[in-house]
Structure formats: structure tokens, C-alpha cells
């Protein structure tokens, strides 16, 4: 198995595993608050919106970046896109967690990333678009494999919690990762 194939597989599967663990148990964070809540209003993305394929899911639509193609996972969870010829990817799916607050999500995601062996776990500034407020937690993951950047965003609309997870190879600089993420999130529309 080539290094690119290993990284792609890990980057695609780890976010799904960690996303499912994180948002399935909002009570896990009760009694601890390692995350400082954001005190300012969430920022609107300051990049051009993504212009790739329009993804329409149950309750939302969002655009993939130009040049990213749909990639089907064997388990069929969510919609996954990856940068053509690269391991970089993102997926969108509806979580089974209902009514989770942004604060609960930030805390449990941070705890779950750390428990799974991720490093450089960081709660980032929230992003606001189309009336949605997205929490954003990032980490470096690569236990027993090549390291990669894991970026997880989520927002709730009523009782539904939507998760967008990005995986980037370790050599993708932070500014480039944030530009891709913000370009995608900027196109998010509730339906």
C-alpha cells in the first residue's frame, strides 16, 4: 500500500470514527470545562466561496472546492469529497446527537481528540454563515501511521447536528487549510 493511499485511508476513516464518538455523548463534558468559550461574535469567512460541486443533503447544501471529487466510502456514511490526486478530503453527515450546544461540542470534541491520541488539539474561532454558527476544533492525528491534520466543524439546526470533517496531509500549511475550510463553510445553506 503506497504512503498516499495509507494517508488517504486514515484521513477519511479517522474523522468518521472520531466524529461519531464525539457527538454521541454530550454528557461526557459535564463537570469539566477545559475550553474557554468564545466571547466575541463568530467571524464571517473572509475568502471567496467554494465553487465546486454542489452537495445537497438532508437539511443543507454546501459547495466542494473546485477540483475536489466525490469519493464513496465502503460504509456509506455521509458525503465525502477529496482533492483529486491527493489525500486531502472532507465529509458532511448528520450526527445522531440531538440538540447539542456549541459549547458542549467544543468540550467533548477536544476531550475525544485527546483521548484518541491526537496532538495539537485546539478550539478555533467559530465561523458564522447563513445564520449558522460553526464550532471548529483542530488536531494532528497519526497514531501508528503518518500524521495528518484533522479539522472538525459542526452546527445545529433545531435538533439536528451537522458535522463537516476535513483531513489534510501534514504538509498543508495552516493558512491553506483555513482558506479551504472557510471557502466551503461560506457556501453552507440550510434548506
N, C-alpha and C positions, 0 to 999 in steps of 0.2 A: 504494500500500500504506500503510495507516494506521500511525502510530507504535506503537500497541498490537500490531498484527499483526507488525511488524518485531521488536519486543522479544520477543514470544511465540515467534516462529520462532527467533531467536537463542538465547533461553534454553532452548529444547527441543533444538536441534541441537548447540550448543557442548558441553554436558555429555556428550553421547553421543560426540562426537569426542574430547574430552579424556579421558574415562574409558577409552575404548578404547586410546588412546596410552599412558596412564599405567600401566595394569596389564598391559600386554603384554610389558614388558621389565624384570623385576626386577633384572637385572644392570646396568642403567644407573646405579644408585646406588652401585655398588661403588667404593670408594676415596674417596668423599666422604660427609660426614655433617653437612649443614647444619642438621639437625633435632635438637633436644635431646630425647632420649627422655623420656617421661613417667615420673616416679619414684613418684608416688602411685597408689593403686588407681583404676581408672576409676570415674566417678560414675554412680549410677543416676539417670535423669531425675527431676526434681522438678516435673513438670507432670502434668495429667490426660492419660490416654492418648487418642489419636485415636479417634473413634467413627464415622467414615465407612465407606465401602465396604471390605469385607474383600478383600484381594488375596491369592490363593493361587498361588504359583509353584512351580517345581521345587525342593523342599527348604526352603521357608519360607512363612510367611504374615505379613501386616502390614496394618494399617488405614490408609486415607487419612484426612485431616482431614475433618470434616463440611463439606459444601458443595463438595468437590472432585470433579470428574467425570473419567471415563476419556477419554483423548484418544489417538487412534490416529495414530501416525507412519507416513509412507509406507514407511519402511524396515523397519517392524515389529520394531524392536529393543526388547525389554523391555516393561514395562507402564508407561504414562505417565498421570499424573493432573495436572489443573490446577485452580486455583481458578476457579470459574465466573465469567466476565466479566472475568478478569484474566490477566496473562501468567505469574503465579507457577505453578510446576509442580514435580513430582518424578517420577522414574522409578526402576525397580528392574530390574536384569538380572544374569545370571550372567556373570562375566568368563571369558575364555579363559585367564587366568593361573591356574596351579595352585600351591597351597601357598605363596603369598606371605605373608611375615610382615607384621605391622602396621608395624614399623619400616621395612621396605623400601617399603611402600605410601606411608607418610608422606613419605619422602625423594623417591621418584620422582614422586609427585603434585605436591609442591612444585616440583620441577625442571621438570616438564612444564607446569604452570600458568605459571610464569615464562617459559619458552621460547615459549609461545603468546601472550605479550604481556599476561597478566593482571597486575594490580597488587594491592597489599594482601594478598599471599599470606600465609596464617597457618595454622600447625598448631594446632588447638584441642585441648582436653582430650578424651580418649577417653571413650566412653559404654559402659556395661555394661548388658545386658538379656538375660534368658533364657539366661544363660551365654555370650552372645556379647560380644566386645569390639569396638566400632566405632571405627576411626580417623576423624578428621574434619579435613579441610583446606578452608579457605575462600579466596576471592579475589574481586576485582572484574574483570569481563571486559567488553570492549566495543570492541575494536579495530575501527575503521572503522564503528562502529554505536553506538546508545545503550548506555550502560553498564548492567550488571546484576550482582547478587550470585550467585556460583556456590558452592555448598556440596556437598562430596563426602564421603560416608561409605562405608566398606567393612569387611567382616568375612569371615573364613574359617571354614569348617566342613569339616574334613578337607581334601581337595584342592580344594574349591570356594570361590571368592572371589565374594562378592555385593557389588554396588555400588548405593548409593542416591545419586542426584544430585538436588539441589534447585536451582532457578533462581528468583530473586526480583527484581522490579524494583528499581532503585537506591534508590527512596524508602522501601522497607520497612526499618524500624529493626532493629538487631541483636537486641534483646530479643524482638521479634516473630518474627524468623527462627528464633532458637534455640528459642523455645517451640513453633513448628510442627514443627521437626526433632525435638525431644525427644519431642513427643507421638506422632509417627509411630514413631520408633525404639523407644519404650517398648512398642509392641504387637508387635514382632518376635518370632516364634516359629519355631524350627527344626522341620521336620517330617520 
